[in-house]
Amino acid sequence: MEIIRCENLRFTYPKQEGELPAPPVLEDVNLSVGRGEFVVVLGHNGSGKSTLAKHFNAILLPAGGRVLVDGIDTREEDKLLEIRRRVGMVFQNPDNQIVATLVEEDVAFALENLGLPSEEIRRRVDEALAAVDMQKYARHAPHKLSGGQKQRVAIAGVIAMRPNYIVLDEPTAMLDPRGRQEVMDTLIALNEEYAITIVLITHFMDEAAQAGRVVVMDDGKILLDGSPSEVFSHIGVLSQAGLDVPQATRLAYELRKTGIEMPGDIINEEQCAGALLKLLKG
């Protein structure tokens, strides 16, 4: 079965000369991500969420425990290319991943380095751009695109490598609301239409509400793991971890505190509006 698995994962960044040993960034993390899932990893700054993401394709290696990608231990040096073929990474700043002067050339860059035939490269580039709805920009210069469009090009470059998993480390942090939603729509489509496993690291609650599963990190450990409605029902626990909940969830929670009967599993505006409309009609 295709799966990413962390078993008792522990990681500490090496101490610099003259510094005291740093505390573990990850400690005893056990987590499995199955094929076809859309998982969001939430956490405040310093919670360990980005460090965890970098273990999924062996950018970082465990100090203790292990990480398996489809059964391959990430510490096997001779399997590094295979692991990174299976797990594609997209980072926060798309400008750091774009290397060519035309969109289609940028998507083709890694494929050309692999020495694939021209016909195969052309087919993969066209399919990847279609998957992120950027075909009409194939001959455009990347630096003239919006932030959301650039990030979709970066995602296309990863898709062209045909990974089983795409891990995105806060890819919308530098985008405006429109760009953020463009990226989210792309990720949802890739997950639903192409069955690509998505692991999204974010601090935006509205993005987490759109996923199938939410994992909350705090102080290097997994605090909560479940569906968005399950996780966001723990408002007190999330508050203690320095995290909020989606605005619709917060509104429903505050209304319940006043005695108004609102469902406890509201996570978006549509659900909240529907519940309020039902109350008004009742």
Secondary structure, DSSP 8 states (H G I E B T S, - for coil): --EEEEEEEEE-----TT------SEEEEEEEEETT-EEEEE--TTSSHHHHHHHTTTSS--SEEEEEETTEETT-GGGHHHHHHHEEEE-S-GGGT--SSSHHHHHHHHHHHTT--HHHHHHHHHHHHHHTT-GGGTTS-GGGS-HHHHHHHHHHHHHTT--SEEEEESTTTTS-HHHHHHHHHHHHHHHHHH--EEEEE-S-HHHHTTSSEEEEEETTEEEEEE-HHHHHT-HHHHHHTT----HHHHHHHHHHHTT----TT--SHHHHHHHHHHHHH-
